[in-house]
Amino acid sequence: AQSVTQLDSHVSVSEGTPVLLRCNYSSSYSPSLFWYVQHPNKGLQLLLKYTSAATLVKGINGFEAEFKKSETSFHLTKPSAHMSDAAEYFCVVRNAGKSTFGDGTTLTVKP
Amino acid sequence: SQTIHQWPATLVQPVGSPLSLECTVEGTSNPNLYWYRQAAGRGLQLLFYSVGIGQISSEVPQNLSASRPQDRQFILSSKKLLLSDSGFYLCAWSAQGNPREQFFGPGTRLTVL
């Protein structure tokens, strides 16, 4: 069995300040981990993925995430938020062909 | 390059009416195909997945069904819609050789009144 917990349902930051979206997971085996972004009424876009290579993963739009096995975490960060980053973000754990999605974190960026 | 299409983009249907949502993938062959539903403020729930033509696995019991009449076509259907079927439906595909990564379509927003 596997599960994903996104620790914050809403995160609000000011433009130009750092972003931290937290994700913890549980999985019986070594999983693949993903972060997706969803803008209103749009499909999901892959931000980045971890598939047992480097533990620090760089994605699109300046986002990165660090896989920490000891903490079972895969937090998403960005040094400086932009207004266009306002969206919903999903952490996903995938193993044996099955994906489990977190409930999502809504990121609000204030001017 | 591969692309995935869904239509319609939005749909408003009365309770008890039938439903047919279509998903097609271009630029790849023999993909794994998935239907997800996203309720408001929630993560995604896997409804169906398919590893080949005519092969459908259902993840949760529900009012919906899926079919895969062609290699790159995946259809989500219902004979009679319920209010609880409202939501955002996403189709996704993954390569047979790399099932770990999924690519999502633009989604269909279904409102049942």
Interface residues (C-beta under 8 A of the other chain):
Chain A: V4 S9 S32 F34 Y36 N41 K42 G43 L44 Q45 L46 K49 T51 F90 R94 G97 K98 S99 F101 G102 D103 G104
Chain B: Q6 N32 Y34 Y36 G41 R42 G43 L44 Q45 L46 Y49 F88 L90 A92 P99 R100 E101 Q102 F103 F104 G105 P106 G107 R109
